[in-house]
Every structure is written in C-alpha cells, then in structure tokens.
Amino acid sequence: MLTKTADLFRTARIGLQLWTRRQWLIALGSSIGYALLLGLPTVLIPNDIFARDIDTLWWNYPVWILTSIFAGMLTASYIRPRAEAQTEEIENDSTAETRSAKMGTVGGVLAFFAVGCPVCNKLALIALGYTGAMTYFAPIQPFFAVGALLLTAIALLYRLRGQVYCPIKPVPTAA
C-alpha cells in the first residue's frame, strides 16, 4: 500500500513537470474563478450581495483555498498542451476519467457545504430548521471539509498519474 501511494505521488510530480505554461495559467485562472465562485456566496470574501448569519470558523479559509487550488489544477489537467491540441483524439481510459471528474465535482459541492453558513444553507434549513441546522448540520461540516479536500486531491493525483501513464501522443497522418 505504501509503495502504491509513493508511486501515485511520484507520477503526479512527473505529470506536473510535463505541464506547459498554458496549463499552469489555466490552473491559476481556474483556481481564482473557483475561489470567487465559492468565496462570494459563502461570504468568505466579504460582499454586499450575500450575508452570513454565523461567523466563519478558522478552518473555513484553508479548506476554501486548498479546494480552490486543487479544483483549478484539476481543470487544467483536462487541457492538452497546444502542440497536441491539433491532433486527433486518442482513446483514453474513459472510466478513470469519468471517475476523477465525478470525484472532483463531488469534492467541489462538499466544499460549498463545508465552508458555508449552516443556517444560510437553504437545503439544511428546509430539512432541519434553524435549530436542527445548528445542532446537526454544523457539527458535520468539518467532515464535509475533509471529504472535499480528499476527493479533489485524489482526483487530481489520478488525473496527473494518467498524464504520465497514458499520455496523448500525436497521431501520424497519412501523406
């Protein structure tokens, strides 16, 4: 098990080393976009549009920032380098790609529930009421945070691993 984990991190590091400047810029832009998408409605970024009844907790900010970084990098992992963008699509392991996309999506949704105000969340408020949201939903938010971080990080690691083991190569064309 330890060897598999070490191999996963090693191949992810190699995958990152293969990234082009374009992929890094897309990762940066996507991370900022996701941070805004998550930070504005949860009022981690103070604004006049949204309000928050319960103050943020110390762990909301690291979860928000790390999830944004992981989600941005995960988005950039779907971008092919420019030289390869002109080539035909090559068959990839669509099951693994679908799995990592689902994990990333679920991780992003969990992050929203984790860092949001427990009583401002309409689903929790409708299902549990104000007291129930504070009593039952607020205490499980840290678990949502851990789940969000794990799912987005694992999805990113597997996407990077796939870029090393199954790289997209140019298809030779007939002359």
C-alpha positions in Angstrom: 0.0 0.0 0.0 2.8 2.4 0.9 4.5 1.6 -2.4 1.3 2.4 -4.4 0.9 5.7 -2.6 4.5 6.7 -3.2 4.1 5.7 -6.8 1.0 7.8 -7.1 2.8 10.9 -5.7 5.8 10.3 -7.8 3.8 10.0 -11.1 1.8 13.1 -10.1 5.0 15.1 -9.6 6.2 13.9 -13.1 2.8 14.8 -14.5 3.1 18.3 -13.2 6.6 18.6 -14.6 5.2 17.9 -18.0 2.7 20.8 -17.9 3.1 23.7 -20.2 2.9 27.3 -19.3 -0.6 27.3 -20.8 -1.7 24.6 -18.4 -0.3 26.5 -15.4 -2.0 29.7 -16.5 -5.3 27.9 -16.8 -4.8 26.3 -13.4 -4.2 29.7 -11.9 -7.2 31.3 -13.6 -9.5 28.3 -12.8 -8.3 28.4 -9.1 -9.2 32.1 -8.9 -12.5 31.5 -10.6 -13.4 28.7 -8.3 -12.3 30.7 -5.2 -14.6 33.5 -6.3 -17.5 31.1 -7.1 -17.1 29.5 -3.6 -16.0 32.5 -1.6 -18.6 35.1 -2.6 -21.9 33.2 -1.8 -20.4 31.8 1.4 -19.1 35.3 2.4 -15.6 34.1 2.9 -15.0 37.1 0.6 -17.0 39.9 2.3 -19.5 41.4 -0.1 -22.8 43.3 -0.1 -24.7 40.8 -2.2 -24.7 37.8 0.3 -25.0 37.7 4.1 -23.9 35.2 6.6 -25.6 34.7 10.0 -22.9 32.6 11.6 -19.3 33.8 11.7 -16.7 31.9 9.7 -14.5 29.4 11.5 -10.7 29.3 11.4 -10.7 26.2 9.2 -13.0 27.6 6.6 -10.3 29.6 4.9 -7.7 26.8 4.4 -10.4 24.5 3.1 -11.6 27.2 0.7 -8.1 28.0 -0.5 -6.9 24.4 -0.9 -10.1 23.2 -2.6 -9.8 26.1 -5.0 -6.2 25.3 -5.8 -7.0 21.6 -6.3 -10.1 22.3 -8.4 -8.1 24.7 -10.6 -5.3 22.2 -11.2 -7.9 19.5 -11.9 -9.5 21.7 -14.5 -6.1 22.4 -16.1 -5.3 18.6 -16.2 -8.0 18.4 -18.8 -6.2 20.8 -21.1 -3.9 19.4 -23.7 -0.6 21.2 -24.5 -1.0 23.4 -27.6 1.1 21.1 -29.8 -1.1 18.2 -29.1 -4.4 20.2 -29.3 -4.2 19.9 -33.1 -4.1 16.1 -33.2 -7.0 13.7 -33.3 -8.4 12.4 -30.0 -6.9 9.2 -28.8 -8.8 6.6 -26.9 -8.2 7.0 -23.2 -9.5 5.1 -20.2 -12.9 6.9 -20.1 -13.8 5.1 -16.8 -10.9 6.5 -14.9 -11.5 10.0 -16.5 -15.2 9.9 -15.6 -14.4 8.7 -12.0 -11.9 11.6 -11.4 -14.4 14.1 -12.9 -17.1 12.8 -10.5 -14.8 12.9 -7.6 -13.8 16.5 -8.4 -17.4 17.6 -8.8 -18.5 15.9 -5.5 -15.5 17.4 -3.8 -16.4 20.9 -5.0 -20.0 20.5 -3.8 -18.9 19.2 -0.4 -16.6 22.2 -0.1 -19.5 24.5 -0.6 -21.5 22.8 2.1 -18.4 22.7 4.4 -17.5 26.4 4.4 -21.0 27.8 4.0 -23.0 29.2 6.9 -25.0 26.3 8.4 -28.2 28.3 8.7 -27.8 30.1 5.4 -27.9 26.8 3.5 -31.4 26.5 2.3 -31.3 22.7 2.0 -30.2 22.3 5.6 -32.7 25.0 6.8 -35.6 23.4 5.0 -34.7 19.9 6.1 -33.7 20.6 9.7 -34.9 24.0 10.6 -32.7 26.7 12.3 -32.1 24.7 15.5 -31.5 21.5 13.6 -29.1 23.1 11.2 -27.1 24.4 14.2 -27.4 21.1 16.1 -26.9 18.5 13.4 -25.6 20.2 10.2 -22.9 22.5 11.7 -21.0 19.7 13.6 -20.7 17.6 10.4 -19.3 20.5 8.3 -15.7 19.6 9.2 -16.3 16.1 7.8 -17.6 17.6 4.6 -14.4 19.7 4.5 -12.1 16.7 4.9 -14.2 14.9 2.2 -13.9 17.8 -0.1 -10.1 18.1 0.3 -9.6 14.3 -0.1 -11.9 13.9 -3.1 -10.4 16.8 -5.1 -6.8 15.9 -4.1 -7.3 12.2 -5.1 -9.0 13.2 -8.4 -6.1 15.5 -9.2 -3.5 12.8 -8.3 -5.2 10.3 -10.5 -5.5 12.8 -13.4 -1.8 13.6 -13.2 -0.9 9.9 -13.0 -2.9 9.3 -16.1 -1.0 12.0 -17.9 2.2 10.1 -17.2 1.0 6.5 -17.9 -1.4 7.4 -20.8 0.0 10.5 -22.5 -1.8 11.8 -25.5 0.6 11.5 -28.4 0.2 12.9 -31.9 -1.4 10.6 -34.4 0.7 10.2 -37.6 -1.3 11.2 -40.6 -1.0 9.5 -44.0 0.9 11.5 -46.6 
